[in-house]
Amino acid sequence: ALNKPIIEINTAEACHNSGDKILMKNLFSENDIKTAIWAEMSDGIAKIFPEMPAIIKHKNSCKGQGIYYIENEESLDIFIAEHQNSLHNYIIEKYYNYSKEYRLHVTKDGCFYTCRKMLKEDAEERWHRHDMNSVWIMEENPLFEKPSNWDLIVEECVKALNAVGLDIGACDIKVQSEKNKDRGGNPDFIILEINSGPSMGEITLIKYEEQLRKIINEV
């Protein structure tokens, strides 16, 4: 037992890469991951950002905190004035009004568990989804509505996992409605982020235990 190798799953560096949105987005760009048009925030860069509306995110934002909807240039100017001394901690990205959002839990072998995140009918904020304003729809539910290009989405999520160096992680994506796709094509999608510490319900925990045992047994 003393000679048993130490197995490190999700290294500290990989967790740091995924936990810092500036690092994560730069790695996405370097590895051609399909993500939102984005830029690091600064007074000069933000004022010439061509995509409106936009989302501004703190590099360590999570669970709907530290995220701002920027409707136009006026609201952008207000944000810059209020955060002048901390702009370097934020990114700005194009807001994609895609109707579906999914979370894919992935390893190098693909997606082992997934849910769709749907807004509650009485949700006041409808431009982003989090536990307070959304419900989780399992794959077996008809409301899940798996996109026609699901295999491509899974492949891109695995690329994102590898880009930041994680062994296991949760990838959040937004997907265009099937009715809005180009004729003969696939619905467009973007990867919002990938993280190493997603919220877990009972089923998610069981799925992670299974995958962690599998990873350990492969070593």
N, C-alpha and C positions, 0 to 999 in steps of 0.2 A: 504494500500500500504506500510505503514511503517513496517508492520509485515511480509512482503514478504521475504522469505528466500534468502540469497545470494547464487548464484549458481556459482561455480568455475569450468570452463571447461579447461582442460589441465593445471594442477597446475604448479607453478613455478618449483617445484622439477622435475616433469615429463618432462617439456621443457628442463631443465638442463640435465637430463638423456639422452634425445635424441639429444641434441645439442653438447654434448661432446662425441666424438666417442670412447674414452677409457671407459667411464662409460657405454655407450650403448653396446659396444661389451662384456664387462664383464657381463652385465645383460643378453645379448643373451646367453652367455656361461652357466650362472647359470640356465637359463630356457630352455636349450636344443633347442634353436632356430637354424634353419638350415641356417648357414651363412658361410662365407669363413673361411678357416683355417687362424688363425691370431695370432699375439703376440704384446705385447707392445714393442716399440723400446728401445733398449739400445745397446751399442757397442757390448757387449758379446752376447746378445740374437740374434741380427740381423745377426751376422757372422755365427751362426749355424742354421739359419732359413732354413729348407730343401726344400722350395718350390720356384722354379724359373721357369718362370718370376714371379715377385711380384709387388704389388702396395704399395706405402707408402703414408699415408694420415696424414695431420695435424689433431689434434683432433677437431679443429673447421673449417675444410675445408668445402667449399660449392661452388656450381655453377662452378665446374671445377678448382677452385683455391686451391692451397695447396695440390695437388695430383701429385705423381711422378710414372712413369713407370720404374721399375727396371728389366732390361733384364737379367743380369748375376751378378756374384760376383764382377766383376770389377766395374760395375756401382753402386753396393751397397757400395763398399769401398769408392767411390767418394762421394756418398751422406753422408755417416757417417763422412768423413773428413770435409765436408762443413757445417755439422749441429751438430758438436760435442757437443756444449753447449746447444742444445735444443732438443736432441733426445727424452727426456722424454715427449715431446709434440706430438709424432707421434706413429702411429701403422703401422705394416707391415702385409700384408695379401696376400695369394695366388691369382694370377691372373687367372680367369676362362675365357677361350676363348669361351663363350657361345654366340650364334648369336643373341639372342633376349633379349630386356630389356623392362620392363613394370613398370609403376607406378600405384599402387593400393591405392586409398583413402579409408580408412577403419574406422569403429567404431566397438564396441563390437558385433554389429549385422552382420558384414561382409563388403563386398566391395560395396560402393555406387556409385563409379565412377572410371574409369580407362582409360589409354591411353598407347599405345606402343611408345617407343622412338626409332626412326630409324635414322641412320646416313645419312647425306646428301651425295650425290654422290661425291662432291668435298671436303669432310671433310679431312683435313690433319692429324689430330690426330684421330685414329680409335680405340684406346684402352679404351676410356671412352666416355660417352655421356653426353652432356650438351646443354643448349639452343643455344650456338653459332655454334655447329656443327651438330645439330640434328633437326628433325621435329617430331611433335606429331601426332600419328595416332589414331583416335577414334575407339571405339569398333565396330561401324557399318561398318567400312571400311574393305573390304576383306583382305587388307594387315595387319590387326590386328593379324590374325592367332592365335586365342586363343589356348593355350596349352591344351592337352588332360587331364592333371591333374589340371585343373584350380581350382577346389574345394579344393584340397589339398594346393595349393598355397595361396588361400584366408584364409584358416584355419591357416596357418603358419604366415601370416601377422597379423591376429588378435592376435595370441600368442605374436608376437613381440610388438604390441601395448600395450598389457597388461603387458609385461615384463618391459617396461620403464614407465608405469603408465599413458599413454595418454588416453584421451577419444576419440580423433579424430586425424588422422594423415595420412601421405603419405608414403607408403612403396615402395622402389625401389628394383626390383628383376632382376636377370639375369636367363635366361632359355635356356637350351640346345635345339638344333634343334631336331625336332621330328625324323628325319632320323638317328640321332646319338644315340637314346635311345636304351637300351637293348631290345632284342626281347621279346615281351610280357609285357614289363615294361613301365614306364613313363619317360618322359624327366627329367633329373636332373635340379635342380634349387637351387639358393642361394638367401638369403635376403642380399642386400648390406647395407641398412640402413633404418631407419624410422625417419621421422622428423615432427615437429609440425608447420613449417612455409614454406610450399612449394610455389613456384611461382604459380600464379593464373591468368588464362585467364577469360573471361566473363562467360563461361560455368562452370568452376571450382568454381567460386565465387557463382553462383546460387546454385550449388549442396551443397556447404558448408552452405549457408544460410538455405537451407531446413533441413540439418542434425542438425545444431545448434538449430533450432526451435524444432525439434523432441526431442533432448536431454533435452532441457529446459522444454518441456511439460511433459516429463516422470518423472520429479522431483516432 
